[in-house]
Amino acid sequence: TGVYTSTDAITWALVNTLLTSATTPVRFTEFISATNVKSLVLVDGVEGYVYTTNAAGTKITDGDFPNPHVPFPVFLDGYLFLAKAGTGDIYNSNLNNPAAWTAGDFLSSELYPDDIQALVKVNNYLLAIGTQGSEFMYDAGNPTGTHLARYDGGSLPFGTQMPNSIASNKNVVMLVANNNDGENSI
């Protein structure tokens, strides 16, 4: 899978080649640091890249970067958040640096016994969508470890087994939901 850039939408240049196949979802989010450095973060479930120009991205090589991860990156309050695949764990980058990660900077979604399928930003909250349920998190500003905390009472009694059905925009999330009664709904 190739990543191409263009300055005129006519001429395109290959700037990175990803290890993933063409059927693997690749998602991205904008990242803005406290010093107003803007970048685009691209993740594919295994690798992550940070683009600050129209040239090749810088591969995230930090050993604490969650690998494999669920390719639903979320920017919130100066952090990049990713869920580690096959777990309920949500990891965050270091403040203002999507390429730097610290071991132990994560929070586990524990309300439902399932793995996170996607992370979605809803207003100023992070929604961890599992297969059976969904749980809201927020930036609690903890002085050590992850800055996330669970939002008490902030859960939804449905998840999804089809994360590629998820579409979101600011405060609206739509998905094919598993409401745990054997039927899917939207």
Disulfide bonds with the S-S distance in Angstrom:
none
